[in-house]
Amino acid sequence: MAGVRNPNKRINEEEKTMIRLRIKDKSYIYDVFHIVKAFFPNETVDQEIDEEQELFLELELCSEENTCRICAEVEELEAYETKKEKKQYLDRKIYRALAEYSGKTLAWGILTGIRPTKIAMKMLEEQMEEGGIQKKLVEQYLMSEEKARLGIEIAKREKAQLEQLDYEDGYSLYVGIPFCPTTCAYCSFTSYPIGAWKKRVDEYLDALCKEISYVGAISKEKKLNTIYIGGGTPTTLEADQLDRLLTHLEETFSYEEIKEITVEAGRPDSITREKLEVLKRHKVPRISINPQTMQQKTLDLIGRKHTVEDILRVYAMARELEFENINMDLIAGLPGETVEDVKDTLRQIEALSPDSITVHSLAVKRASRLAHMPALKEAALQAERGRQMEAMIDLAAESAARMGMEPYYLYRQKNIAGNFENVGYAKVDKAGIYNILIMEEKQSIVAVGAGASTKAVFPAAEDQSENGQPGKEVKLEKRIERVENVKDVGQYIARIDEMIERKGELLWH
């Protein structure tokens, strides 16, 4: 690192920083870019790929009182054999220089992906000692000791849960209901207001059931392990429509190997006693009732058209109907919320004592209304600038522990406030298996519905043939392929045969 900097002055987070990134090889730019953005989430990074430049990388940062130039020579990377090793060397160099320049560190170090527990999981599967795993996570990936321990702890619980599943012959099913009462300000998912689409919901279900029937027909030799009905908000369906969907699933698939069925009931303003009775009648064991916050001022601000009292009423109704596995989602870092607000929300959640909670760190996604509402976006970023996010996350972990919950899955998102994470906590035997599966990518997940993304996992091969003759044994990495359904509901209905054909080309081949 070269440049000018006052070593006694911490970078002012209000101060504008001009950032210029020049790199020789475009395949290295992704991780470097996201590390820079993790340190400076609100700044634009001017990027250029120049294969002819002499330096391998040049990163320049300039603010009113601080300048910094970080360079990497081509020769520096030649000491490493693989591209992976070269990338990690470059990432560590950039990270350390930016940490010195900015005066701050990142809890997850150089990791830019959304699945940090996969690294710990792989090491556990290779039978590495926990001490060795932690050392590697800290030294190689520059994680904090705390996050390294958390990653290992969660990976161990995930591993225990997944060992009960057959990866090769088992699969999971995601059913997408792309309708919502309204769109929340922070949401980037494609969803459609139920009011405008009410007259076409039955058409949507016709197409959806057709796709479900096809999946059932070609999957007779496979074992269905979990079903997750999400969205959108599945309980925007009327009770009879919900009954129709669940009945069709029961008639299409064998439930003999089912370990879990989840319906994301979600927003309290979409839940009625009649709908809960339908879920109960179909023996759905796990539901989500998602407040996000128990602060009315925030609910109003982010466009949630329900009250705190609605949350309490619907939750009490679900318990009265004897639902014994209820999840609740919360978001830390919502616009204008303070640490005291989060404390109050957690106090109210503890009084309810759900079976699991998922604590999300706010991510300001480009596709969300929040990203295009300067006042709200500014309010949301206050949590990061005021360094409140870490306190909020810690409070949630303490609250979960008081409720007898342990962390069981974890993921990260791009643009997440403070570069933190989303963590699921659950009481004994209440962990969401589907949540683990979608993060760890161990098993195929077949997804149906508008905007649904199927992820087919093909196991690692042990033998490689040459000219039709058995070759030497070669350990190949597992392969993951995806097939996407169109997001637009009208297009999904009109092109359902095409959606089915796409799956036929991928599944179980």
C-alpha positions as CSV (number, residue, x, y, z in Angstrom):
1,M,0.0,0.0,0.0
2,A,1.2,3.4,-0.8
3,G,-0.2,6.9,-0.4
4,V,-1.0,9.5,2.1
5,R,-3.0,9.0,5.3
6,N,-3.3,10.5,8.7
7,P,-2.7,7.4,10.9
8,N,-4.5,8.9,13.8
9,K,-7.6,9.7,11.9
10,R,-10.3,7.1,11.4
11,I,-12.1,7.3,8.1
12,N,-15.3,9.4,8.6
13,E,-18.2,7.3,7.3
14,E,-20.0,10.4,6.2
15,E,-17.0,11.4,4.0
16,K,-17.2,10.7,0.3
17,T,-14.5,8.4,-1.1
18,M,-13.6,8.2,-4.7
19,I,-12.6,4.6,-5.6
20,R,-10.9,3.5,-8.8
21,L,-10.1,-0.2,-9.5
22,R,-8.0,-1.4,-12.4
23,I,-7.3,-5.1,-13.0
24,K,-5.5,-7.2,-15.6
25,D,-7.7,-10.3,-15.5
26,K,-11.5,-10.0,-15.3
27,S,-11.9,-13.4,-13.6
28,Y,-10.4,-11.9,-10.4
29,I,-12.5,-8.7,-10.2
30,Y,-15.7,-10.2,-8.6
31,D,-14.3,-10.9,-5.2
32,V,-12.1,-7.8,-5.1
33,F,-15.0,-5.6,-6.0
34,H,-17.2,-7.0,-3.3
35,I,-14.5,-6.7,-0.6
36,V,-14.2,-3.0,-1.5
37,K,-18.0,-2.6,-1.4
38,A,-18.1,-4.3,2.0
39,F,-15.8,-1.6,3.4
40,F,-17.4,1.2,1.4
41,P,-21.0,0.1,0.8
42,N,-22.3,3.5,-0.3
43,E,-19.6,4.4,-2.7
44,T,-19.4,3.9,-6.5
45,V,-16.4,1.8,-7.6
46,D,-15.0,2.8,-11.0
47,Q,-13.9,-0.5,-12.6
48,E,-11.7,-1.1,-15.6
49,I,-10.3,-4.3,-17.0
50,D,-7.1,-3.8,-19.0
51,E,-5.2,-6.9,-20.1
52,E,-2.3,-4.8,-21.4
53,Q,-1.6,-3.0,-18.1
54,E,1.7,-3.7,-16.4
55,L,0.4,-4.1,-12.8
56,F,-1.9,-7.0,-12.1
57,L,-4.1,-4.8,-9.9
58,E,-4.2,-1.1,-8.9
59,L,-6.7,0.2,-6.4
60,E,-6.9,3.9,-5.6
61,L,-9.0,5.5,-2.9
62,C,-9.2,9.2,-2.4
63,S,-11.2,11.3,0.1
64,E,-10.9,14.8,1.3
65,E,-8.2,14.0,3.9
66,N,-7.0,10.5,3.0
67,T,-5.5,8.9,-0.1
68,C,-4.4,5.3,-0.7
69,R,-3.0,3.3,-3.6
70,I,-2.8,-0.5,-3.4
71,C,-0.9,-2.4,-6.1
72,A,-0.3,-6.0,-6.8
73,E,2.5,-7.1,-9.2
74,V,2.1,-9.9,-11.7
75,E,5.1,-11.7,-10.0
76,E,3.4,-11.7,-6.6
77,L,0.7,-14.2,-7.8
78,E,3.3,-16.5,-9.5
79,A,4.2,-17.9,-6.1
80,Y,0.8,-19.7,-6.0
81,E,-0.2,-22.7,-8.2
82,T,-3.9,-22.6,-8.5
83,K,-6.3,-19.7,-9.4
84,K,-8.1,-20.3,-6.1
85,E,-4.9,-19.7,-4.2
86,K,-4.0,-16.7,-6.3
87,K,-7.5,-15.2,-5.7
88,Q,-7.3,-15.7,-1.9
89,Y,-3.8,-14.1,-1.8
90,L,-5.1,-11.1,-3.7
91,D,-8.3,-10.9,-1.5
92,R,-6.2,-11.0,1.7
93,K,-3.9,-8.3,0.4
94,I,-6.8,-6.0,-0.5
95,Y,-8.6,-6.7,2.8
96,R,-5.6,-5.9,5.0
97,A,-4.8,-2.7,3.1
98,L,-8.4,-1.5,3.3
99,A,-8.7,-2.5,7.0
100,E,-5.6,-0.3,7.7
101,Y,-6.9,2.5,5.6
102,S,-10.5,2.6,6.9
103,G,-9.8,1.6,10.5
104,K,-12.4,-1.1,10.5
105,T,-12.6,-4.9,10.0
106,L,-15.1,-7.2,8.5
107,A,-16.5,-10.0,10.7
108,W,-16.5,-12.5,7.8
109,G,-13.1,-11.5,6.5
110,I,-12.5,-12.0,2.7
111,L,-15.6,-14.1,2.2
112,T,-18.0,-12.6,-0.3
113,G,-20.3,-15.6,-1.0
114,I,-23.7,-16.1,0.7
115,R,-22.9,-19.6,2.1
116,P,-20.0,-19.3,4.6
117,T,-20.9,-22.5,6.5
118,K,-20.2,-24.6,3.3
119,I,-16.5,-24.1,4.0
120,A,-16.7,-25.4,7.5
121,M,-19.1,-28.2,6.4
122,K,-16.6,-29.4,3.8
123,M,-13.8,-29.5,6.4
124,L,-16.0,-31.4,8.8
125,E,-16.8,-33.9,6.1
126,E,-13.0,-34.3,5.5
127,Q,-12.8,-35.1,9.3
128,M,-10.7,-32.1,10.2
129,E,-10.4,-31.3,13.9
130,E,-12.5,-28.3,15.0
131,G,-9.3,-26.5,16.2
132,G,-7.7,-26.9,12.8
133,I,-10.9,-25.7,11.1
134,Q,-11.1,-22.6,13.2
135,K,-7.4,-21.8,12.6
136,K,-7.9,-22.1,8.9
137,L,-11.0,-19.9,8.8
138,V,-9.2,-17.2,10.8
139,E,-5.8,-17.3,9.0
140,Q,-6.9,-18.2,5.4
141,Y,-10.2,-16.3,5.2
142,L,-9.5,-13.6,7.9
143,M,-12.7,-14.3,9.7
144,S,-13.1,-13.1,13.3
145,E,-12.7,-15.8,16.0
146,E,-16.4,-15.3,16.9
147,K,-17.7,-15.9,13.3
148,A,-15.4,-18.8,12.8
149,R,-16.8,-20.5,15.9
150,L,-20.4,-19.6,14.8
151,G,-19.7,-21.1,11.4
152,I,-18.4,-24.4,12.8
153,E,-21.2,-24.6,15.4
154,I,-23.9,-24.2,12.7
155,A,-22.1,-26.6,10.2
156,K,-22.1,-29.3,12.9
157,R,-25.9,-28.9,13.5
158,E,-26.5,-28.8,9.7
159,K,-24.5,-32.0,9.2
160,A,-26.4,-33.8,11.9
161,Q,-29.7,-32.8,10.3
162,L,-28.7,-33.7,6.8
163,E,-27.3,-37.1,7.7
164,Q,-31.0,-38.3,7.9
165,L,-31.5,-37.6,4.2
166,D,-30.7,-39.6,1.0
167,Y,-29.0,-37.0,-1.2
168,E,-28.9,-39.2,-4.3
169,D,-32.5,-40.5,-4.4
170,G,-34.1,-37.8,-2.3
171,Y,-35.2,-34.4,-3.3
172,S,-37.2,-31.4,-2.0
173,L,-40.1,-29.4,-3.6
174,Y,-40.6,-25.7,-3.5
175,V,-44.0,-24.3,-4.4
176,G,-44.1,-20.6,-5.3
177,I,-47.2,-18.4,-4.7
178,P,-46.1,-15.0,-6.1
179,F,-48.9,-12.9,-4.6
180,C,-48.7,-10.5,-1.6
181,P,-51.2,-8.1,0.1
182,T,-48.8,-5.2,-0.6
183,T,-45.1,-5.0,-1.4
184,C,-42.9,-4.2,1.6
185,A,-40.3,-1.4,1.1
186,Y,-37.3,-3.7,1.7
187,C,-38.5,-6.5,-0.5
188,S,-36.8,-7.4,-3.8
189,F,-38.7,-10.6,-4.6
190,T,-41.0,-10.6,-7.6
191,S,-44.5,-10.5,-6.2
192,Y,-47.9,-9.3,-7.4
193,P,-50.6,-7.5,-5.4
194,I,-53.3,-10.0,-4.8
195,G,-56.0,-7.3,-5.3
196,A,-55.1,-6.8,-8.9
197,W,-54.7,-10.5,-9.6
198,K,-57.6,-11.9,-7.6
199,K,-59.6,-12.9,-10.8
200,R,-56.7,-14.9,-12.2
201,V,-55.5,-16.8,-9.1
202,D,-57.5,-19.9,-10.2
203,E,-55.9,-19.7,-13.6
204,Y,-52.5,-19.6,-11.9
205,L,-53.4,-22.6,-9.7
206,D,-54.4,-24.5,-12.9
207,A,-51.0,-24.0,-14.4
208,L,-49.2,-24.7,-11.0
209,C,-51.1,-27.9,-10.5
210,K,-50.2,-29.0,-14.1
211,E,-46.5,-28.4,-13.3
212,I,-46.8,-30.2,-10.0
213,S,-48.4,-33.2,-11.8
214,Y,-45.6,-33.4,-14.2
215,V,-42.9,-33.3,-11.4
216,G,-44.8,-36.1,-9.6
217,A,-45.0,-38.2,-12.7
218,I,-41.3,-38.1,-13.5
219,S,-40.2,-38.5,-9.8
220,K,-41.9,-41.7,-8.9
221,E,-38.6,-43.4,-8.3
222,K,-37.3,-40.6,-6.1
223,K,-38.0,-39.8,-2.4
224,L,-39.7,-36.5,-1.6
225,N,-38.1,-35.3,1.7
226,T,-39.4,-31.7,2.2
227,I,-42.0,-29.4,0.8
228,Y,-41.8,-25.6,1.2
229,I,-44.7,-23.4,0.1
230,G,-43.4,-19.9,-0.1
231,G,-43.7,-16.7,-2.2
232,G,-44.8,-14.0,-2.1
233,T,-47.4,-14.9,0.6
234,P,-49.1,-18.3,0.2
235,T,-51.9,-17.3,2.5
236,T,-53.1,-14.7,0.1
237,L,-54.8,-17.7,-1.4
238,E,-58.4,-18.1,-0.3
239,A,-59.1,-21.1,2.0
240,D,-60.6,-23.2,-0.7
241,Q,-57.7,-22.4,-3.1
242,L,-55.2,-23.4,-0.3
243,D,-57.2,-26.6,0.2
244,R,-57.1,-27.3,-3.5
245,L,-53.3,-26.9,-3.7
246,L,-52.6,-29.0,-0.6
247,T,-55.0,-31.7,-1.8
248,H,-53.3,-31.8,-5.2
249,L,-49.9,-32.2,-3.6
250,E,-51.2,-35.1,-1.4
251,E,-52.7,-36.8,-4.5
252,T,-49.6,-36.4,-6.6
253,F,-46.7,-37.4,-4.2
254,S,-46.0,-40.1,-1.7
255,Y,-45.5,-38.6,1.7
256,E,-43.8,-41.8,3.0
257,E,-40.4,-40.2,3.2
258,I,-41.5,-36.7,4.1
259,K,-39.5,-35.1,6.9
260,E,-41.0,-31.6,6.8
261,I,-43.8,-29.5,5.3
262,T,-43.6,-25.7,5.7
263,V,-46.2,-23.1,4.6
264,E,-44.9,-19.6,4.9
265,A,-48.1,-18.1,6.2
266,G,-46.1,-14.9,6.5
267,R,-48.1,-11.7,6.8
268,P,-50.7,-11.5,9.6
269,D,-53.0,-9.5,7.3
270,S,-53.3,-12.5,5.0
271,I,-54.1,-15.1,7.7
272,T,-57.6,-16.1,8.8
273,R,-58.8,-18.8,11.1
274,E,-60.3,-20.7,8.2
275,K,-57.0,-20.8,6.3
276,L,-55.2,-22.0,9.5
277,E,-57.8,-24.7,9.8
278,V,-57.1,-25.8,6.2
279,L,-53.4,-26.1,7.0
280,K,-54.2,-28.1,10.2
281,R,-56.5,-30.4,8.3
282,H,-53.8,-31.2,5.8
283,K,-51.4,-31.9,8.7
284,V,-48.9,-29.0,7.8
285,P,-46.6,-29.1,10.9
286,R,-44.5,-26.0,10.3
287,I,-45.7,-22.5,9.5
288,S,-44.2,-19.0,9.6
289,I,-45.9,-15.9,11.0
290,N,-43.5,-13.1,10.2
291,P,-43.7,-9.7,12.0
292,Q,-40.3,-8.4,11.0
293,T,-40.7,-5.9,13.8
294,M,-43.1,-5.3,16.7
295,Q,-42.8,-1.5,16.3
296,Q,-45.9,0.0,14.8
297,K,-44.1,3.1,13.6
298,T,-41.8,0.9,11.5
299,L,-44.5,-1.4,10.2
300,D,-46.3,1.8,8.9
301,L,-43.0,3.1,7.4
302,I,-42.1,0.0,5.5
303,G,-45.6,-0.6,4.1
304,R,-46.8,-3.5,6.2
305,K,-50.6,-3.0,6.3
306,H,-51.1,-4.7,9.6
307,T,-50.8,-3.8,13.3
308,V,-48.8,-5.3,16.2
309,E,-52.1,-6.4,17.6
310,D,-52.8,-8.4,14.4
311,I,-49.5,-10.3,14.9
312,L,-50.5,-11.1,18.5
313,R,-54.0,-12.2,17.5
314,V,-52.9,-14.4,14.6
315,Y,-50.2,-16.0,16.7
316,A,-52.6,-16.8,19.5
317,M,-55.0,-18.3,17.0
318,A,-52.3,-20.6,15.6
319,R,-51.4,-21.8,19.1
320,E,-55.1,-22.3,19.9
321,L,-55.3,-24.6,16.8
322,E,-52.3,-26.5,18.3
323,F,-49.6,-25.6,15.7
324,E,-46.5,-26.8,17.4
325,N,-43.8,-25.5,15.1
326,I,-44.1,-21.8,14.4
327,N,-41.3,-19.7,13.0
328,M,-41.1,-15.9,13.2
329,D,-38.9,-13.7,10.9
330,L,-37.3,-10.5,12.2
331,I,-35.2,-7.9,10.5
332,A,-32.4,-6.0,12.2
333,G,-31.5,-2.5,10.9
334,L,-35.0,-1.4,9.6
335,P,-35.3,2.3,8.8
336,G,-35.2,4.5,11.9
337,E,-35.1,1.6,14.4
338,T,-32.8,1.9,17.4
339,V,-31.2,-0.7,19.6
340,E,-34.0,0.1,22.2
341,D,-36.6,-0.6,19.5
342,V,-35.0,-4.0,18.8
343,K,-34.9,-4.8,22.5
344,D,-38.6,-4.1,22.8
345,T,-39.4,-6.3,19.7
346,L,-37.4,-9.1,21.2
347,R,-39.1,-8.7,24.6
348,Q,-42.5,-9.2,22.9
349,I,-41.3,-12.1,20.8
350,E,-39.9,-13.9,23.9
351,A,-43.3,-13.5,25.5
352,L,-44.8,-15.4,22.6
353,S,-42.1,-18.1,22.6
354,P,-42.1,-19.3,19.0
355,D,-40.3,-22.5,18.1
356,S,-37.8,-20.8,15.8
357,I,-36.8,-17.4,14.7
358,T,-34.9,-16.2,11.7
359,V,-33.0,-12.9,12.2
360,H,-32.2,-11.1,9.0
361,S,-29.8,-8.2,8.7
362,L,-31.3,-5.6,6.4
363,A,-30.1,-5.7,2.8
364,V,-30.9,-2.7,0.7
365,K,-31.5,-4.5,-2.7
366,R,-31.5,-2.6,-5.9
367,A,-34.9,-4.1,-6.8
368,S,-36.6,-3.0,-3.6
369,R,-38.6,0.2,-3.2
370,L,-36.3,1.1,-0.3
371,A,-33.3,1.5,-2.7
372,H,-35.3,4.2,-4.6
373,M,-36.6,6.1,-1.6
374,P,-33.7,8.3,-0.5
375,A,-35.2,9.2,2.9
376,L,-36.0,5.6,3.9
377,K,-32.7,4.3,2.4
378,E,-30.8,7.0,4.5
379,A,-32.7,6.0,7.6
380,A,-31.9,2.3,7.0
381,L,-28.2,3.0,6.6
382,Q,-28.1,4.8,10.0
383,A,-27.9,1.4,11.7
384,E,-24.6,0.8,9.9
385,R,-23.1,4.2,10.3
386,G,-24.1,4.4,14.0
387,R,-22.5,0.9,14.5
388,Q,-25.8,-0.3,16.0
389,M,-26.2,-3.4,13.8
390,E,-23.7,-5.5,15.7
391,A,-25.5,-4.7,19.0
392,M,-28.9,-5.7,17.4
393,I,-27.5,-9.0,16.1
394,D,-26.0,-9.8,19.5
395,L,-29.3,-8.9,21.3
396,A,-31.1,-11.3,19.0
397,A,-28.6,-14.1,19.7
398,E,-29.0,-13.6,23.4
399,S,-32.8,-13.5,23.1
400,A,-32.8,-16.8,21.1
401,A,-30.7,-18.4,23.8
402,R,-33.1,-17.3,26.5
403,M,-35.9,-19.0,24.5
404,G,-33.9,-22.2,24.4
405,M,-32.9,-21.9,20.8
406,E,-29.6,-22.6,19.1
407,P,-28.3,-21.4,15.7
408,Y,-28.9,-24.0,13.0
409,Y,-28.5,-22.2,9.6
410,L,-26.8,-19.1,8.3
411,Y,-26.6,-17.2,5.1
412,R,-25.4,-13.8,3.8
413,Q,-26.7,-11.4,1.2
414,K,-25.2,-8.8,-1.1
415,N,-25.7,-5.3,0.1
416,I,-26.3,-6.5,3.7
417,A,-26.0,-3.7,6.3
418,G,-22.7,-3.9,8.1
419,N,-21.6,-7.0,6.2
420,F,-23.4,-9.2,8.7
421,E,-25.5,-12.3,8.2
422,N,-28.9,-13.9,8.6
423,V,-29.2,-16.6,11.2
424,G,-31.9,-19.1,11.9
425,Y,-32.4,-20.2,15.6
426,A,-34.5,-23.1,16.7
427,K,-35.6,-25.1,19.7
428,V,-34.7,-28.8,19.9
429,D,-36.2,-30.7,16.9
430,K,-37.7,-27.6,15.4
431,A,-35.0,-26.6,12.9
432,G,-36.2,-26.0,9.3
433,I,-34.6,-28.8,7.2
434,Y,-35.5,-27.1,3.9
435,N,-33.6,-23.9,5.0
436,I,-30.4,-26.0,5.5
437,L,-30.9,-27.8,2.2
438,I,-31.2,-24.6,0.2
439,M,-28.0,-23.2,1.8
440,E,-25.8,-26.3,1.6
441,E,-26.8,-27.5,-1.9
442,K,-26.6,-31.2,-1.0
443,Q,-29.8,-32.2,-2.6
444,S,-31.9,-31.3,-5.7
445,I,-34.7,-28.8,-5.0
446,V,-37.4,-28.9,-7.7
447,A,-39.2,-25.6,-7.8
448,V,-42.6,-25.0,-9.4
449,G,-44.5,-21.7,-9.9
450,A,-43.8,-18.3,-11.4
451,G,-40.3,-17.2,-10.8
452,A,-39.3,-20.5,-9.2
453,S,-35.7,-21.7,-9.7
454,T,-35.0,-25.4,-9.8
455,K,-31.6,-26.5,-8.6
456,A,-30.5,-29.9,-9.7
457,V,-27.6,-31.4,-7.8
458,F,-25.7,-34.2,-9.6
459,P,-23.4,-36.2,-7.4
460,A,-19.6,-36.4,-7.8
461,A,-18.6,-39.1,-10.3
462,E,-16.0,-41.7,-9.3
463,D,-15.2,-43.1,-12.8
464,Q,-14.4,-41.4,-16.0
465,S,-14.7,-43.4,-19.2
466,E,-12.7,-42.9,-22.4
467,N,-13.9,-43.9,-25.8
468,G,-16.6,-46.0,-24.2
469,Q,-14.0,-47.9,-22.1
470,P,-13.7,-47.7,-18.3
471,G,-10.9,-45.2,-17.5
472,K,-9.0,-44.5,-14.3
473,E,-11.0,-43.5,-11.3
474,V,-11.2,-39.8,-11.1
475,K,-13.0,-37.9,-8.3
476,L,-15.1,-35.2,-9.9
477,E,-16.8,-32.4,-8.1
478,K,-20.6,-32.5,-7.8
479,R,-22.4,-30.5,-10.5
480,I,-25.2,-28.0,-9.9
481,E,-27.5,-26.9,-12.7
482,R,-30.4,-24.5,-12.5
483,V,-33.6,-24.0,-14.6
484,E,-35.7,-20.9,-14.2
485,N,-39.4,-20.4,-14.6
486,V,-40.5,-17.1,-16.0
487,K,-41.3,-14.5,-13.3
488,D,-44.3,-12.8,-14.9
489,V,-47.5,-14.5,-13.7
490,G,-49.3,-14.0,-17.0
491,Q,-46.4,-15.4,-19.0
492,Y,-46.2,-18.4,-16.6
493,I,-49.8,-19.2,-17.2
494,A,-49.5,-18.8,-21.0
495,R,-46.2,-20.7,-21.2
496,I,-46.7,-23.5,-18.7
497,D,-46.0,-26.3,-21.2
498,E,-42.6,-24.6,-21.9
499,M,-41.9,-24.5,-18.2
500,I,-42.6,-28.2,-18.0
501,E,-40.4,-28.9,-21.0
502,R,-37.5,-27.1,-19.4
503,K,-37.7,-29.3,-16.4
504,G,-37.9,-32.4,-18.5
505,E,-34.6,-31.6,-20.1
506,L,-32.8,-31.4,-16.7
507,L,-34.4,-33.5,-14.0
508,W,-33.1,-37.0,-13.2
509,H,-30.8,-37.3,-16.2
